[in-house]
Structures are given as C-alpha cells and as structure tokens.
Amino acid sequence: MIDICIYWSARSPDDNGLGKLITKFRAATPTQTVNHTDFEPICARPLLLSIETKKPGVNLDTAQLQMGSWHAAQWAFLRWAVGEKLRAQCNFNILDTDEGRQALEAEALSILSTLEFIPGIIIQGHRWLLVLSTYDCGKTIMWTDHQFGTTQSYLEIYAVIAGIRQLTAWARDVYLDWFHKNILN
C-alpha cells in the first residue's frame, strides 16, 4: 500500500453529477469501490496521485517496486472498468465469438491508451521524485527517478509545491475528465 494519496472530493453534494455516477459505479464493482483498493476512506473518492515515502539511505528500488505494484493494480482496475463499460454497451451476441471478444479487447486497449500515463511521487529523505507509469498491451511500464525538488532550500521547496500543483491540475483536468468519460459516464 502507498503511504499518501491525493483524491477527488466533491465540493458540493452534486458537483456536476459526478458523485451520483460514482455511487452508481461503486454499486456495480465487486469491491464496492471506485478505485483499485478497497480502503474504506477512499472507496467513493477517485485516487488522483499516489505518494510513497522512504527514509534517506533506504534503497530506492523498494519504493519503485511498491509504486510499480500500486500502479499495476490501478491500470488493471482501469482496464477492467473500461471492459465492463464496453460489455454493457455492446450486443451480447458479439461476445460469443472470438472476433467479438478480440474487438472488445482492442477497443479497451485503445481507450486506455488515451490516458497517456499515471503519475506518482516518491519522497526519499529530502528528494522528491516524479514517477510515471504507462500501460502498453497489458504491461505497466514505470518511468522513474526524475527529481523535481527537495526540501533542502526554500527555492527547491517552491519547486516541490509547483510540481504538486501541476500534478494535481493534471489529475483534475485530464485524469478525472478521462475517468468520467470512459468509466463513469
């Protein structure tokens, strides 16, 4: 499990109907959650950004492995959710043929490819590292070890804050929009 998550939270009970769509989607999932984890406090709040923390001197590979496992689970959940939406929209006779199942799988991969990456942050001591994962034909690929700031100087702290603001803006404007369009709606 990841140490810290930034998640979407409704500003109002309705918030453009997203809350109602999330409730409906949760009811259709086996784990009654809108995420790849059934951790109760975030079951109704889509995860936007994951953060893993490690002490200085701890092997960075451990943090990358944890983030990689977390992102792989997130991509697998998104793939399942997209597939479920496509199955609900299609004629069930199509699913009875190999060609139909392959077409459905190709469409699911095509939709997943429109979400270019999922970001994460690894904090190791003072270092703040950006990690990205991409999804390619059923495999999660991690892009790691890009430092975007530290907590060792005021200027670098501002870089950390700017980086987090950029990532949360991306999550709000890109990821949440993609999630709404391709899974909830």
C-alpha positions as CSV (number, residue, x, y, z in Angstrom):
1,M,0.0,0.0,0.0
2,I,1.1,3.5,-0.7
3,D,1.7,6.0,2.1
4,I,-0.2,9.0,0.9
5,C,-3.0,9.5,-1.7
6,I,-4.4,12.7,-3.1
7,Y,-8.0,12.0,-4.2
8,W,-11.0,13.8,-5.7
9,S,-13.5,15.1,-3.2
10,A,-16.8,16.8,-4.1
11,R,-17.1,20.4,-3.4
12,S,-20.8,20.1,-3.2
13,P,-23.0,17.0,-2.8
14,D,-23.8,17.0,-6.5
15,D,-20.7,18.5,-8.2
16,N,-21.8,18.2,-11.8
17,G,-23.4,14.8,-11.1
18,L,-20.1,13.1,-10.6
19,G,-21.0,12.0,-7.1
20,K,-24.1,10.2,-8.3
21,L,-22.2,8.5,-11.1
22,I,-19.5,7.3,-8.6
23,T,-22.2,5.9,-6.3
24,K,-23.8,4.0,-9.3
25,F,-20.4,2.7,-10.4
26,R,-19.4,1.6,-6.9
27,A,-22.6,-0.5,-6.7
28,A,-21.5,-2.4,-9.9
29,T,-18.0,-3.2,-8.7
30,P,-17.2,-6.4,-6.8
31,T,-15.4,-4.5,-4.1
32,Q,-17.9,-1.6,-3.9
33,T,-15.1,1.0,-4.6
34,V,-14.2,3.4,-7.3
35,N,-10.5,2.5,-7.0
36,H,-8.2,-0.5,-7.2
37,T,-8.1,-0.6,-3.4
38,D,-11.0,-1.2,-1.0
39,F,-9.5,1.0,1.7
40,E,-12.8,2.4,3.1
41,P,-12.0,6.1,3.5
42,I,-11.4,6.4,-0.3
43,C,-13.9,4.0,-1.7
44,A,-16.0,6.8,-3.1
45,R,-13.1,9.2,-4.0
46,P,-11.2,8.5,-7.1
47,L,-7.4,8.5,-6.5
48,L,-5.6,11.2,-8.4
49,L,-2.0,10.9,-7.2
50,S,-0.1,8.4,-5.1
51,I,2.9,9.2,-2.9
52,E,5.4,6.7,-1.4
53,T,7.9,7.9,1.3
54,K,11.2,6.4,2.3
55,K,13.9,7.4,4.7
56,P,17.2,8.7,3.4
57,G,19.6,5.9,2.5
58,V,16.8,3.3,2.0
59,N,17.1,1.5,-1.3
60,L,15.1,3.5,-3.9
61,D,14.3,0.2,-5.7
62,T,12.0,-0.7,-2.8
63,A,10.0,2.4,-3.3
64,Q,9.9,2.0,-7.0
65,L,8.7,-1.6,-6.6
66,Q,5.9,-0.5,-4.3
67,M,4.8,2.3,-6.6
68,G,5.1,-0.1,-9.6
69,S,2.8,-2.7,-7.9
70,W,0.4,0.0,-6.9
71,H,0.2,1.4,-10.4
72,A,-0.1,-2.0,-12.0
73,A,-3.1,-2.6,-9.8
74,Q,-4.5,0.7,-10.8
75,W,-4.1,0.1,-14.5
76,A,-5.6,-3.4,-14.1
77,F,-8.6,-1.9,-12.4
78,L,-9.0,0.8,-15.1
79,R,-8.7,-1.9,-17.8
80,W,-11.4,-4.0,-16.0
81,A,-13.7,-0.9,-15.6
82,V,-13.3,0.1,-19.3
83,G,-14.1,-3.5,-20.3
84,E,-17.2,-3.6,-18.1
85,K,-18.5,-0.4,-19.7
86,L,-17.9,-1.7,-23.2
87,R,-19.6,-5.0,-22.4
88,A,-22.6,-3.2,-21.1
89,Q,-22.8,-1.2,-24.3
90,C,-22.4,-4.0,-26.8
91,N,-24.6,-6.7,-28.2
92,F,-24.1,-9.8,-26.1
93,N,-24.0,-12.0,-29.3
94,I,-20.8,-10.2,-30.2
95,L,-19.1,-11.6,-27.1
96,D,-19.9,-15.2,-28.1
97,T,-17.3,-15.0,-30.9
98,D,-13.5,-14.8,-30.8
99,E,-13.6,-11.9,-33.2
100,G,-16.1,-10.0,-31.0
101,R,-14.0,-10.6,-27.8
102,Q,-10.8,-9.5,-29.6
103,A,-12.6,-6.4,-30.9
104,L,-13.7,-5.6,-27.4
105,E,-10.2,-6.1,-26.1
106,A,-8.7,-3.9,-28.8
107,E,-11.3,-1.2,-28.0
108,A,-10.5,-1.4,-24.3
109,L,-6.7,-1.0,-25.0
110,S,-7.4,1.9,-27.4
111,I,-9.4,3.7,-24.7
112,L,-6.7,3.0,-22.1
113,S,-4.1,4.4,-24.5
114,T,-5.8,7.8,-24.4
115,L,-4.8,8.0,-20.8
116,E,-1.1,8.5,-21.5
117,F,0.3,8.0,-18.0
118,I,-0.5,7.8,-14.3
119,P,1.9,10.0,-12.1
120,G,3.2,9.3,-8.7
121,I,5.7,10.8,-6.3
122,I,8.4,9.1,-4.3
123,I,9.8,11.1,-1.4
124,Q,13.2,9.8,-0.3
125,G,14.5,11.9,2.5
126,H,14.7,15.4,1.1
127,R,14.4,14.3,-2.5
128,W,11.1,14.5,-4.4
129,L,11.0,12.2,-7.4
130,L,8.4,12.1,-10.2
131,V,7.4,8.6,-11.4
132,L,5.1,7.9,-14.3
133,S,3.6,4.6,-15.4
134,T,2.3,3.9,-18.8
135,Y,0.2,0.9,-20.0
136,D,1.2,-0.9,-23.1
137,C,-0.6,-4.1,-24.2
138,G,-1.3,-5.4,-20.8
139,K,2.0,-4.3,-19.2
140,T,2.7,-1.5,-16.8
141,I,5.9,0.4,-17.6
142,M,7.4,2.6,-14.9
143,W,9.4,5.7,-15.7
144,T,11.3,6.6,-12.6
145,D,13.9,8.7,-10.8
146,H,13.2,12.3,-12.1
147,Q,13.9,14.6,-9.2
148,F,11.7,17.7,-9.3
149,G,12.6,19.3,-6.0
150,T,14.0,18.8,-2.5
151,T,13.3,20.2,1.0
152,Q,16.8,21.4,1.4
153,S,16.3,25.0,0.4
154,Y,13.5,27.5,0.0
155,L,13.8,27.6,-3.7
156,E,13.7,23.8,-4.0
157,I,10.6,23.7,-1.7
158,Y,8.9,26.0,-4.1
159,A,9.8,23.6,-6.9
160,V,8.1,20.8,-4.9
161,I,5.0,22.9,-4.4
162,A,4.9,23.9,-8.1
163,G,5.3,20.3,-9.1
164,I,2.5,19.1,-6.8
165,R,0.2,21.9,-8.1
166,Q,1.0,20.8,-11.7
167,L,0.3,17.2,-11.0
168,T,-3.0,17.9,-9.2
169,A,-4.1,20.2,-12.0
170,W,-3.3,17.4,-14.5
171,A,-5.3,15.0,-12.3
172,R,-8.3,17.4,-12.2
173,D,-8.2,18.4,-15.8
174,V,-7.0,15.2,-17.6
175,Y,-7.4,12.1,-15.4
176,L,-10.7,13.0,-13.8
177,D,-12.2,14.0,-17.1
178,W,-10.9,10.7,-18.7
179,F,-12.3,8.7,-15.8
180,H,-15.7,10.4,-16.1
181,K,-15.9,10.0,-19.8
182,N,-14.5,6.4,-20.1
183,I,-15.7,4.7,-17.0
184,L,-18.4,6.6,-15.1
185,N,-20.5,8.1,-18.0
